[in-house]
Amino acid sequence: MQKSYLKDSGNKYLKIHRSAMRERHFSRGNINEYFHKRNNLFSWQTKVLFLFFIFIFIYLIYFFFFSNYFKINQIIVEGNKEISTAEIKTKCNDLLNKRRFLFLKNDNYFLFDTEKVKETFSKDYLFDKLEVDKKYFSTIFISLKEKPYKLFYVIDKSSFLIDSSGIAVSRLDYEEVVAEENSDFNEKVIIKEVSEEAVMNQEEIDEQEAKIVRGHELYQETNSTSTVFIWENTSAGMIVKEADLIEPNIEDVYPELPEIGSKVFPVELVENVLYLDSNYNQKFGENREYYKIQYEKKDFLSMLTSEDYYIYFKLDENIDSQLSNLYRYLIEEDNDLTDIEYIDLRQKDQIIIK
């Protein structure tokens, strides 16, 4: 009996205690009473630390990617001879001004990709050596060694350096090379491509030609050379109509520009031009301006002299013989060169003067 009483009284006590605990629990809005004070303390510390780390993170991003301390503002180039420093710096600055990730510029030390510089340069130049380094957090060092060239090839308004194998090793800005102060442009062995004249509107001319009325009586009423009479199909049938004569639109057409690393001239042509130029200079002095060559006729070469007349050579014939004939005419016979248009040496043992 005693044990049963104790048991019942214990159960009753537990029920009262649990009921009181529930009341306190719900009155505090379901907050754990034991951890209430501790949770509040941890919460504000976490917020402060979180804000502190956010501030540090934003500051580091600004410092490393937006501050002027890591901004590239100097480009140093060494080893270049034919390729102008200004041209190299222009290409680098174009890369520096491009954006990455929409809002970041490439002019940041950590973002600038030196491999991109090499990739960009390889489109226009071939090098024996090309090194691009970032130093001092604000400087790019470009050290290069150009491939040796033999000819300066000009096609339209573009120019290329050609090596002894006839391969294009560099593409240069023709106007910059000519305008550059103290330029030794006239001392180079220059070959200019001769353009071909082409009618650009030939299709329109052919269409009109097919419609022209031949021998019509209207021709007798006009002496105009700028108009023609053509057949025209209308709702009323075929009628004869006067129309302006389509004049040919003639433009100079050049062959496609060579790619860097591609073969432009045969090796034999390069050797013959260099041999001709060297021997001509020895016999007559450096009074040549440049050579001209036609794309489809690689055996024919014309040279413009400083006296403003041309000399025609044939590269697959004996060059020494042609120069000997020229020497006899110019030096030994001392002929008058006034009003000469050209001297043609392409016929064996003959000199044709105009």
BALOBA-1460 file (C-alpha; in Angstrom, 3 decimals):
// residues 354
<rec num="1" residu="m" x="0.000" y="0.000" z="0.000"/>
<rec num="2" residu="q" x="2.778" y="2.384" z="0.873"/>
<rec num="3" residu="k" x="4.608" y="1.746" z="-2.370"/>
<rec num="4" residu="s" x="1.476" y="2.347" z="-4.435"/>
<rec num="5" residu="y" x="0.902" y="5.689" z="-2.711"/>
<rec num="6" residu="l" x="4.393" y="6.823" z="-3.377"/>
<rec num="7" residu="k" x="4.099" y="5.853" z="-6.965"/>
<rec num="8" residu="d" x="0.827" y="7.742" z="-7.416"/>
<rec num="9" residu="s" x="2.174" y="10.842" z="-5.700"/>
<rec num="10" residu="g" x="5.295" y="10.738" z="-7.885"/>
<rec num="11" residu="n" x="3.281" y="10.556" z="-11.056"/>
<rec num="12" residu="k" x="1.152" y="13.468" z="-9.903"/>
<rec num="13" residu="y" x="4.273" y="15.530" z="-9.190"/>
<rec num="14" residu="l" x="5.709" y="14.795" z="-12.627"/>
<rec num="15" residu="k" x="2.472" y="15.820" z="-14.299"/>
<rec num="16" residu="i" x="2.432" y="19.145" z="-12.442"/>
<rec num="17" residu="h" x="6.108" y="19.780" z="-13.260"/>
<rec num="18" residu="r" x="5.656" y="19.019" z="-16.951"/>
<rec num="19" residu="s" x="2.583" y="21.236" z="-17.115"/>
<rec num="20" residu="a" x="4.534" y="24.140" z="-15.625"/>
<rec num="21" residu="m" x="7.380" y="23.559" z="-18.090"/>
<rec num="22" residu="r" x="4.969" y="23.677" z="-21.042"/>
<rec num="23" residu="e" x="3.443" y="26.939" z="-19.817"/>
<rec num="24" residu="r" x="6.837" y="28.589" z="-19.548"/>
<rec num="25" residu="h" x="7.821" y="27.175" z="-22.956"/>
<rec num="26" residu="f" x="4.791" y="28.567" z="-24.781"/>
<rec num="27" residu="s" x="4.852" y="31.887" z="-22.946"/>
<rec num="28" residu="r" x="8.363" y="32.541" z="-24.355"/>
<rec num="29" residu="g" x="7.250" y="32.002" z="-27.930"/>
<rec num="30" residu="n" x="8.630" y="28.505" z="-28.372"/>
<rec num="31" residu="i" x="12.161" y="29.638" z="-27.494"/>
<rec num="32" residu="n" x="14.476" y="27.202" z="-25.814"/>
<rec num="33" residu="e" x="14.769" y="28.586" z="-22.320"/>
<rec num="34" residu="y" x="18.113" y="26.982" z="-21.623"/>
<rec num="35" residu="f" x="19.842" y="28.362" z="-24.745"/>
<rec num="36" residu="h" x="17.978" y="31.657" z="-24.951"/>
<rec num="37" residu="k" x="20.674" y="33.843" z="-23.463"/>
<rec num="38" residu="r" x="23.505" y="32.006" z="-25.175"/>
<rec num="39" residu="n" x="21.864" y="32.179" z="-28.625"/>
<rec num="40" residu="n" x="21.412" y="35.961" z="-28.390"/>
<rec num="41" residu="l" x="25.077" y="36.423" z="-27.540"/>
<rec num="42" residu="f" x="26.251" y="34.204" z="-30.457"/>
<rec num="43" residu="s" x="23.971" y="35.941" z="-32.922"/>
<rec num="44" residu="w" x="25.379" y="39.479" z="-32.644"/>
<rec num="45" residu="q" x="28.955" y="38.227" z="-32.638"/>
<rec num="46" residu="t" x="28.282" y="36.305" z="-35.828"/>
<rec num="47" residu="k" x="26.800" y="39.363" z="-37.488"/>
<rec num="48" residu="v" x="29.773" y="41.541" z="-36.581"/>
<rec num="49" residu="l" x="32.269" y="38.963" z="-37.816"/>
<rec num="50" residu="f" x="30.272" y="38.415" z="-40.985"/>
<rec num="51" residu="l" x="30.179" y="42.137" z="-41.764"/>
<rec num="52" residu="f" x="33.887" y="42.444" z="-40.973"/>
<rec num="53" residu="f" x="34.832" y="39.663" z="-43.404"/>
<rec num="54" residu="i" x="32.537" y="41.103" z="-46.090"/>
<rec num="55" residu="f" x="34.283" y="44.456" z="-45.714"/>
<rec num="56" residu="i" x="37.736" y="42.811" z="-45.934"/>
<rec num="57" residu="f" x="36.651" y="40.818" z="-49.007"/>
<rec num="58" residu="i" x="35.333" y="43.910" z="-50.817"/>
<rec num="59" residu="y" x="38.425" y="45.891" z="-49.929"/>
<rec num="60" residu="l" x="40.744" y="43.153" z="-51.249"/>
<rec num="61" residu="i" x="38.805" y="42.962" z="-54.510"/>
<rec num="62" residu="y" x="39.043" y="46.717" z="-54.941"/>
<rec num="63" residu="f" x="42.723" y="46.802" z="-53.970"/>
<rec num="64" residu="f" x="43.839" y="44.010" z="-56.294"/>
<rec num="65" residu="f" x="41.533" y="44.603" z="-59.288"/>
<rec num="66" residu="f" x="40.516" y="48.276" z="-59.304"/>
<rec num="67" residu="s" x="43.256" y="50.277" z="-57.600"/>
<rec num="68" residu="n" x="45.963" y="51.976" z="-59.666"/>
<rec num="69" residu="y" x="48.643" y="50.097" z="-57.757"/>
<rec num="70" residu="f" x="48.188" y="47.021" z="-59.981"/>
<rec num="71" residu="k" x="47.266" y="48.914" z="-63.166"/>
<rec num="72" residu="i" x="49.615" y="48.315" z="-66.111"/>
<rec num="73" residu="n" x="50.713" y="51.722" z="-67.372"/>
<rec num="74" residu="q" x="54.084" y="51.037" z="-68.976"/>
<rec num="75" residu="i" x="55.166" y="48.893" z="-71.941"/>
<rec num="76" residu="i" x="58.876" y="48.351" z="-72.582"/>
<rec num="77" residu="v" x="59.952" y="46.864" z="-75.936"/>
<rec num="78" residu="e" x="63.456" y="45.729" z="-76.814"/>
<rec num="79" residu="g" x="65.089" y="43.853" z="-79.688"/>
<rec num="80" residu="n" x="62.872" y="45.169" z="-82.506"/>
<rec num="81" residu="k" x="64.421" y="46.641" z="-85.652"/>
<rec num="82" residu="e" x="61.925" y="46.597" z="-88.519"/>
<rec num="83" residu="i" x="58.732" y="46.442" z="-86.468"/>
<rec num="84" residu="s" x="58.190" y="49.869" z="-84.947"/>
<rec num="85" residu="t" x="57.884" y="50.239" z="-81.178"/>
<rec num="86" residu="a" x="54.747" y="52.328" z="-81.667"/>
<rec num="87" residu="e" x="53.091" y="49.505" z="-83.615"/>
<rec num="88" residu="i" x="53.875" y="46.960" z="-80.895"/>
<rec num="89" residu="k" x="52.617" y="49.280" z="-78.137"/>
<rec num="90" residu="t" x="49.423" y="49.980" z="-80.075"/>
<rec num="91" residu="k" x="48.619" y="46.276" z="-80.278"/>
<rec num="92" residu="c" x="49.328" y="45.869" z="-76.552"/>
<rec num="93" residu="n" x="47.181" y="48.864" z="-75.620"/>
<rec num="94" residu="d" x="44.317" y="47.435" z="-77.662"/>
<rec num="95" residu="l" x="44.496" y="44.316" z="-75.503"/>
<rec num="96" residu="l" x="44.815" y="46.339" z="-72.290"/>
<rec num="97" residu="n" x="41.671" y="48.332" z="-73.079"/>
<rec num="98" residu="k" x="39.524" y="45.265" z="-73.632"/>
<rec num="99" residu="r" x="37.238" y="44.148" z="-70.815"/>
<rec num="100" residu="r" x="36.944" y="40.865" z="-69.003"/>
<rec num="101" residu="f" x="33.818" y="39.758" z="-67.155"/>
<rec num="102" residu="l" x="32.033" y="42.868" z="-68.545"/>
<rec num="103" residu="f" x="33.311" y="45.303" z="-65.898"/>
<rec num="104" residu="l" x="36.996" y="44.437" z="-65.407"/>
<rec num="105" residu="k" x="39.706" y="45.766" z="-67.737"/>
<rec num="106" residu="n" x="42.662" y="43.784" z="-69.014"/>
<rec num="107" residu="d" x="45.026" y="46.491" z="-67.785"/>
<rec num="108" residu="n" x="45.128" y="44.843" z="-64.367"/>
<rec num="109" residu="y" x="48.356" y="43.027" z="-63.510"/>
<rec num="110" residu="f" x="46.545" y="39.866" z="-62.418"/>
<rec num="111" residu="l" x="44.085" y="39.781" z="-65.320"/>
<rec num="112" residu="f" x="46.415" y="40.591" z="-68.215"/>
<rec num="113" residu="d" x="47.207" y="37.431" z="-70.200"/>
<rec num="114" residu="t" x="50.703" y="37.423" z="-71.705"/>
<rec num="115" residu="e" x="49.792" y="34.448" z="-73.883"/>
<rec num="116" residu="k" x="47.165" y="36.612" z="-75.578"/>
<rec num="117" residu="v" x="49.922" y="39.036" z="-76.581"/>
<rec num="118" residu="k" x="51.914" y="36.236" z="-78.189"/>
<rec num="119" residu="e" x="48.809" y="34.944" z="-79.936"/>
<rec num="120" residu="t" x="47.997" y="38.422" z="-81.294"/>
<rec num="121" residu="f" x="51.533" y="39.037" z="-82.530"/>
<rec num="122" residu="s" x="51.737" y="35.627" z="-84.218"/>
<rec num="123" residu="k" x="49.006" y="36.751" z="-86.638"/>
<rec num="124" residu="d" x="51.248" y="39.491" z="-88.060"/>
<rec num="125" residu="y" x="54.812" y="38.407" z="-87.279"/>
<rec num="126" residu="l" x="57.128" y="35.441" z="-87.102"/>
<rec num="127" residu="f" x="59.876" y="35.695" z="-84.478"/>
<rec num="128" residu="d" x="63.021" y="33.822" z="-83.659"/>
<rec num="129" residu="k" x="62.264" y="34.776" z="-80.056"/>
<rec num="130" residu="l" x="59.330" y="36.414" z="-78.276"/>
<rec num="131" residu="e" x="59.125" y="36.838" z="-74.499"/>
<rec num="132" residu="v" x="56.363" y="38.735" z="-72.709"/>
<rec num="133" residu="d" x="56.689" y="39.264" z="-68.946"/>
<rec num="134" residu="k" x="54.820" y="41.213" z="-66.286"/>
<rec num="135" residu="k" x="57.000" y="42.989" z="-63.725"/>
<rec num="136" residu="y" x="56.727" y="45.490" z="-60.888"/>
<rec num="137" residu="f" x="52.912" y="45.108" z="-60.908"/>
<rec num="138" residu="s" x="52.584" y="47.859" z="-63.548"/>
<rec num="139" residu="t" x="54.960" y="47.082" z="-66.419"/>
<rec num="140" residu="i" x="55.022" y="44.743" z="-69.417"/>
<rec num="141" residu="f" x="58.406" y="43.772" z="-70.827"/>
<rec num="142" residu="i" x="58.446" y="42.550" z="-74.436"/>
<rec num="143" residu="s" x="61.724" y="41.111" z="-75.660"/>
<rec num="144" residu="l" x="61.886" y="39.858" z="-79.237"/>
<rec num="145" residu="k" x="64.191" y="38.833" z="-82.021"/>
<rec num="146" residu="e" x="62.861" y="39.273" z="-85.537"/>
<rec num="147" residu="k" x="63.393" y="36.721" z="-88.262"/>
<rec num="148" residu="p" x="65.897" y="38.055" z="-90.809"/>
<rec num="149" residu="y" x="64.241" y="39.337" z="-93.952"/>
<rec num="150" residu="k" x="65.560" y="39.836" z="-97.469"/>
<rec num="151" residu="l" x="62.806" y="41.638" z="-99.372"/>
<rec num="152" residu="f" x="60.280" y="44.318" z="-98.533"/>
<rec num="153" residu="y" x="57.096" y="43.332" z="-100.403"/>
<rec num="154" residu="v" x="54.389" y="45.966" z="-100.950"/>
<rec num="155" residu="i" x="50.934" y="44.959" z="-102.121"/>
<rec num="156" residu="d" x="48.315" y="47.708" z="-102.355"/>
<rec num="157" residu="k" x="48.621" y="49.529" z="-98.986"/>
<rec num="158" residu="s" x="50.015" y="46.573" z="-97.068"/>
<rec num="159" residu="s" x="53.626" y="45.520" z="-96.750"/>
<rec num="160" residu="f" x="55.432" y="42.349" z="-95.744"/>
<rec num="161" residu="l" x="58.955" y="41.263" z="-94.948"/>
<rec num="162" residu="i" x="60.039" y="38.232" z="-96.968"/>
<rec num="163" residu="d" x="62.873" y="35.942" z="-95.866"/>
<rec num="164" residu="s" x="65.387" y="34.120" z="-98.066"/>
<rec num="165" residu="s" x="62.967" y="31.200" z="-98.516"/>
<rec num="166" residu="g" x="60.281" y="33.487" z="-99.933"/>
<rec num="167" residu="i" x="58.129" y="33.238" z="-96.781"/>
<rec num="168" residu="a" x="56.257" y="36.204" z="-95.278"/>
<rec num="169" residu="v" x="57.699" y="36.684" z="-91.779"/>
<rec num="170" residu="s" x="56.099" y="40.013" z="-90.788"/>
<rec num="171" residu="r" x="53.305" y="42.321" z="-91.800"/>
<rec num="172" residu="l" x="54.042" y="46.028" z="-91.378"/>
<rec num="173" residu="d" x="52.030" y="49.202" z="-91.752"/>
<rec num="174" residu="y" x="53.272" y="50.608" z="-95.067"/>
<rec num="175" residu="e" x="52.300" y="54.221" z="-94.356"/>
<rec num="176" residu="e" x="53.942" y="54.144" z="-90.906"/>
<rec num="177" residu="v" x="57.151" y="52.709" z="-92.355"/>
<rec num="178" residu="v" x="57.326" y="55.369" z="-95.078"/>
<rec num="179" residu="a" x="56.451" y="58.230" z="-92.703"/>
<rec num="180" residu="e" x="58.807" y="57.128" z="-89.936"/>
<rec num="181" residu="e" x="61.577" y="59.643" z="-89.289"/>
<rec num="182" residu="n" x="65.103" y="58.592" z="-90.310"/>
<rec num="183" residu="s" x="63.555" y="55.628" z="-92.110"/>
<rec num="184" residu="d" x="65.903" y="53.633" z="-94.353"/>
<rec num="185" residu="f" x="62.922" y="52.649" z="-96.493"/>
<rec num="186" residu="n" x="64.652" y="53.579" z="-99.757"/>
<rec num="187" residu="e" x="67.645" y="51.432" z="-98.831"/>
<rec num="188" residu="k" x="65.550" y="48.276" z="-98.692"/>
<rec num="189" residu="v" x="65.124" y="45.915" z="-101.613"/>
<rec num="190" residu="i" x="61.508" y="46.808" z="-102.296"/>
<rec num="191" residu="i" x="59.202" y="44.843" z="-104.580"/>
<rec num="192" residu="k" x="55.820" y="46.358" z="-105.365"/>
<rec num="193" residu="e" x="53.000" y="44.238" z="-106.723"/>
<rec num="194" residu="v" x="51.556" y="45.421" z="-110.052"/>
<rec num="195" residu="s" x="47.769" y="45.518" z="-109.977"/>
<rec num="196" residu="e" x="45.468" y="44.277" z="-112.693"/>
<rec num="197" residu="e" x="42.620" y="46.408" z="-113.979"/>
<rec num="198" residu="a" x="39.233" y="44.744" z="-113.638"/>
<rec num="199" residu="v" x="35.728" y="45.830" z="-114.606"/>
<rec num="200" residu="m" x="33.746" y="45.680" z="-111.364"/>
<rec num="201" residu="n" x="30.271" y="46.089" z="-112.918"/>
<rec num="202" residu="q" x="30.680" y="43.662" z="-115.819"/>
<rec num="203" residu="e" x="27.428" y="41.838" z="-114.978"/>
<rec num="204" residu="e" x="25.377" y="45.056" z="-115.278"/>
<rec num="205" residu="i" x="27.071" y="45.892" z="-118.589"/>
<rec num="206" residu="d" x="26.289" y="42.424" z="-119.969"/>
<rec num="207" residu="e" x="22.641" y="42.679" z="-118.899"/>
<rec num="208" residu="q" x="22.242" y="46.022" z="-120.654"/>
<rec num="209" residu="e" x="24.115" y="44.776" z="-123.718"/>
<rec num="210" residu="a" x="21.607" y="41.940" z="-124.115"/>
<rec num="211" residu="k" x="18.699" y="44.431" z="-124.137"/>
<rec num="212" residu="i" x="20.140" y="47.016" z="-126.545"/>
<rec num="213" residu="v" x="18.126" y="47.580" z="-129.726"/>
<rec num="214" residu="r" x="20.402" y="47.445" z="-132.748"/>
<rec num="215" residu="g" x="19.675" y="49.478" z="-135.902"/>
<rec num="216" residu="h" x="16.489" y="51.048" z="-134.547"/>
<rec num="217" residu="e" x="15.203" y="54.167" z="-136.293"/>
<rec num="218" residu="l" x="15.470" y="56.121" z="-133.054"/>
<rec num="219" residu="y" x="19.244" y="55.945" z="-133.367"/>
<rec num="220" residu="q" x="19.031" y="58.256" z="-136.377"/>
<rec num="221" residu="e" x="17.370" y="60.950" z="-134.274"/>
<rec num="222" residu="t" x="20.129" y="61.252" z="-131.693"/>
<rec num="223" residu="n" x="23.883" y="61.393" z="-131.805"/>
<rec num="224" residu="s" x="24.304" y="60.811" z="-128.075"/>
<rec num="225" residu="t" x="27.090" y="58.456" z="-127.054"/>
<rec num="226" residu="s" x="25.999" y="58.361" z="-123.408"/>
<rec num="227" residu="t" x="22.548" y="56.847" z="-123.998"/>
<rec num="228" residu="v" x="21.257" y="53.670" z="-125.642"/>
<rec num="229" residu="f" x="17.845" y="52.253" z="-126.596"/>
<rec num="230" residu="i" x="16.851" y="49.023" z="-124.890"/>
<rec num="231" residu="w" x="13.923" y="46.642" z="-124.949"/>
<rec num="232" residu="e" x="11.807" y="46.721" z="-121.802"/>
<rec num="233" residu="n" x="8.996" y="44.369" z="-120.882"/>
<rec num="234" residu="t" x="5.903" y="46.253" z="-119.624"/>
<rec num="235" residu="s" x="2.231" y="45.452" z="-119.086"/>
<rec num="236" residu="a" x="1.604" y="46.824" z="-122.573"/>
<rec num="237" residu="g" x="4.182" y="44.513" z="-124.062"/>
<rec num="238" residu="m" x="7.777" y="45.021" z="-125.238"/>
<rec num="239" residu="i" x="8.674" y="48.670" z="-125.764"/>
<rec num="240" residu="v" x="11.837" y="50.509" z="-126.746"/>
<rec num="241" residu="k" x="13.139" y="52.818" z="-124.041"/>
<rec num="242" residu="e" x="16.053" y="55.238" z="-123.887"/>
<rec num="243" residu="a" x="18.476" y="54.554" z="-121.010"/>
<rec num="244" residu="d" x="21.833" y="55.827" z="-119.821"/>
<rec num="245" residu="l" x="24.753" y="53.812" z="-121.067"/>
<rec num="246" residu="i" x="26.366" y="51.892" z="-118.201"/>
<rec num="247" residu="e" x="30.028" y="52.851" z="-118.176"/>
<rec num="248" residu="p" x="32.592" y="50.301" z="-116.992"/>
<rec num="249" residu="n" x="33.773" y="50.807" z="-113.426"/>
<rec num="250" residu="i" x="37.466" y="49.919" z="-113.592"/>
<rec num="251" residu="e" x="39.443" y="49.326" z="-110.403"/>
<rec num="252" residu="d" x="42.892" y="48.060" z="-109.564"/>
<rec num="253" residu="v" x="42.736" y="44.484" z="-108.302"/>
<rec num="254" residu="y" x="45.534" y="42.868" z="-106.317"/>
<rec num="255" residu="p" x="46.017" y="39.236" z="-105.397"/>
<rec num="256" residu="e" x="44.958" y="38.209" z="-101.903"/>
<rec num="257" residu="l" x="47.234" y="39.283" z="-99.084"/>
<rec num="258" residu="p" x="49.535" y="36.482" z="-97.975"/>
<rec num="259" residu="e" x="49.232" y="34.976" z="-94.521"/>
<rec num="260" residu="i" x="52.178" y="35.146" z="-92.151"/>
<rec num="261" residu="g" x="54.219" y="31.989" z="-92.588"/>
<rec num="262" residu="s" x="52.978" y="31.367" z="-96.130"/>
<rec num="263" residu="k" x="55.218" y="31.213" z="-99.194"/>
<rec num="264" residu="v" x="55.005" y="34.332" z="-101.357"/>
<rec num="265" residu="f" x="57.903" y="33.899" z="-103.802"/>
<rec num="266" residu="p" x="59.951" y="30.914" z="-104.996"/>
<rec num="267" residu="v" x="63.432" y="30.692" z="-103.502"/>
<rec num="268" residu="e" x="64.984" y="31.154" z="-106.951"/>
<rec num="269" residu="l" x="63.153" y="34.448" z="-107.471"/>
<rec num="270" residu="v" x="64.397" y="35.834" z="-104.141"/>
<rec num="271" residu="e" x="67.952" y="34.788" z="-104.976"/>
<rec num="272" residu="n" x="67.784" y="36.322" z="-108.468"/>
<rec num="273" residu="v" x="66.364" y="39.625" z="-107.205"/>
<rec num="274" residu="l" x="69.035" y="39.893" z="-104.506"/>
<rec num="275" residu="y" x="71.772" y="39.011" z="-107.000"/>
<rec num="276" residu="l" x="70.441" y="41.547" z="-109.516"/>
<rec num="277" residu="d" x="70.159" y="44.290" z="-106.882"/>
<rec num="278" residu="s" x="73.661" y="43.711" z="-105.500"/>
<rec num="279" residu="n" x="75.324" y="43.693" z="-108.921"/>
<rec num="280" residu="y" x="73.326" y="46.660" z="-110.178"/>
<rec num="281" residu="n" x="74.405" y="48.721" z="-107.164"/>
<rec num="282" residu="q" x="78.040" y="47.805" z="-107.748"/>
<rec num="283" residu="k" x="77.945" y="48.865" z="-111.395"/>
<rec num="284" residu="f" x="75.642" y="51.896" z="-111.254"/>
<rec num="285" residu="g" x="75.405" y="52.981" z="-107.655"/>
<rec num="286" residu="e" x="72.252" y="52.932" z="-105.528"/>
<rec num="287" residu="n" x="70.059" y="54.930" z="-107.891"/>
<rec num="288" residu="r" x="67.175" y="52.464" z="-107.936"/>
<rec num="289" residu="e" x="63.934" y="53.280" z="-106.140"/>
<rec num="290" residu="y" x="62.074" y="49.984" z="-106.142"/>
<rec num="291" residu="y" x="61.181" y="46.969" z="-108.269"/>
<rec num="292" residu="k" x="57.805" y="46.057" z="-109.693"/>
<rec num="293" residu="i" x="56.552" y="42.550" z="-110.279"/>
<rec num="294" residu="q" x="53.308" y="41.136" z="-111.664"/>
<rec num="295" residu="y" x="51.735" y="38.289" z="-109.749"/>
<rec num="296" residu="e" x="51.175" y="36.072" z="-112.777"/>
<rec num="297" residu="k" x="54.564" y="36.854" z="-114.384"/>
<rec num="298" residu="k" x="57.219" y="36.094" z="-111.812"/>
<rec num="299" residu="d" x="59.992" y="36.038" z="-114.411"/>
<rec num="300" residu="f" x="59.471" y="39.688" z="-115.378"/>
<rec num="301" residu="l" x="60.850" y="42.475" z="-113.179"/>
<rec num="302" residu="s" x="60.860" y="46.219" z="-113.762"/>
<rec num="303" residu="m" x="63.028" y="48.634" z="-111.812"/>
<rec num="304" residu="l" x="62.253" y="52.321" z="-111.329"/>
<rec num="305" residu="t" x="65.410" y="54.427" z="-111.224"/>
<rec num="306" residu="s" x="65.939" y="57.725" z="-109.429"/>
<rec num="307" residu="e" x="65.968" y="59.355" z="-112.903"/>
<rec num="308" residu="d" x="62.325" y="58.253" z="-113.219"/>
<rec num="309" residu="y" x="62.641" y="55.724" z="-116.038"/>
<rec num="310" residu="y" x="62.160" y="51.957" z="-115.861"/>
<rec num="311" residu="i" x="64.584" y="49.151" z="-116.669"/>
<rec num="312" residu="y" x="63.013" y="45.810" z="-117.623"/>
<rec num="313" residu="f" x="64.753" y="42.579" z="-116.625"/>
<rec num="314" residu="k" x="63.937" y="38.937" z="-117.211"/>
<rec num="315" residu="l" x="64.857" y="36.867" z="-114.176"/>
<rec num="316" residu="d" x="65.042" y="33.479" z="-115.905"/>
<rec num="317" residu="e" x="67.644" y="34.805" z="-118.370"/>
<rec num="318" residu="n" x="71.318" y="35.487" z="-117.663"/>
<rec num="319" residu="i" x="71.343" y="38.486" z="-115.317"/>
<rec num="320" residu="d" x="75.048" y="39.221" z="-115.836"/>
<rec num="321" residu="s" x="74.514" y="39.453" z="-119.583"/>
<rec num="322" residu="q" x="71.601" y="41.884" z="-119.148"/>
<rec num="323" residu="l" x="73.635" y="44.083" z="-116.773"/>
<rec num="324" residu="s" x="76.590" y="44.030" z="-119.187"/>
<rec num="325" residu="n" x="74.370" y="45.273" z="-122.005"/>
<rec num="326" residu="l" x="73.036" y="47.978" z="-119.731"/>
<rec num="327" residu="y" x="76.560" y="48.990" z="-118.671"/>
<rec num="328" residu="r" x="77.652" y="49.289" z="-122.293"/>
<rec num="329" residu="y" x="74.692" y="51.500" z="-123.151"/>
<rec num="330" residu="l" x="74.818" y="53.749" z="-120.061"/>
<rec num="331" residu="i" x="78.487" y="53.942" z="-119.180"/>
<rec num="332" residu="e" x="80.644" y="53.016" z="-122.167"/>
<rec num="333" residu="e" x="78.504" y="54.657" z="-124.832"/>
<rec num="334" residu="d" x="77.333" y="57.410" z="-122.472"/>
<rec num="335" residu="n" x="73.956" y="57.762" z="-124.156"/>
<rec num="336" residu="d" x="71.607" y="60.610" z="-123.367"/>
<rec num="337" residu="l" x="68.886" y="59.519" z="-120.901"/>
<rec num="338" residu="t" x="66.692" y="62.591" z="-121.352"/>
<rec num="339" residu="d" x="63.012" y="61.788" z="-121.888"/>
<rec num="340" residu="i" x="63.589" y="58.028" z="-121.727"/>
<rec num="341" residu="e" x="60.525" y="56.053" z="-120.629"/>
<rec num="342" residu="y" x="62.151" y="52.640" z="-120.279"/>
<rec num="343" residu="i" x="65.137" y="50.450" z="-121.191"/>
<rec num="344" residu="d" x="64.116" y="46.895" z="-122.055"/>
<rec num="345" residu="l" x="66.794" y="44.202" z="-121.559"/>
<rec num="346" residu="r" x="64.532" y="41.167" z="-121.852"/>
<rec num="347" residu="q" x="65.531" y="40.315" z="-125.410"/>
<rec num="348" residu="k" x="68.792" y="38.392" z="-125.585"/>
<rec num="349" residu="d" x="71.752" y="40.631" z="-126.568"/>
<rec num="350" residu="q" x="69.394" y="43.495" z="-127.386"/>
<rec num="351" residu="i" x="68.524" y="46.822" z="-125.819"/>
<rec num="352" residu="i" x="65.154" y="48.371" z="-126.595"/>
<rec num="353" residu="i" x="64.809" y="52.052" z="-125.736"/>
<rec num="354" residu="k" x="61.697" y="54.136" z="-125.611"/>
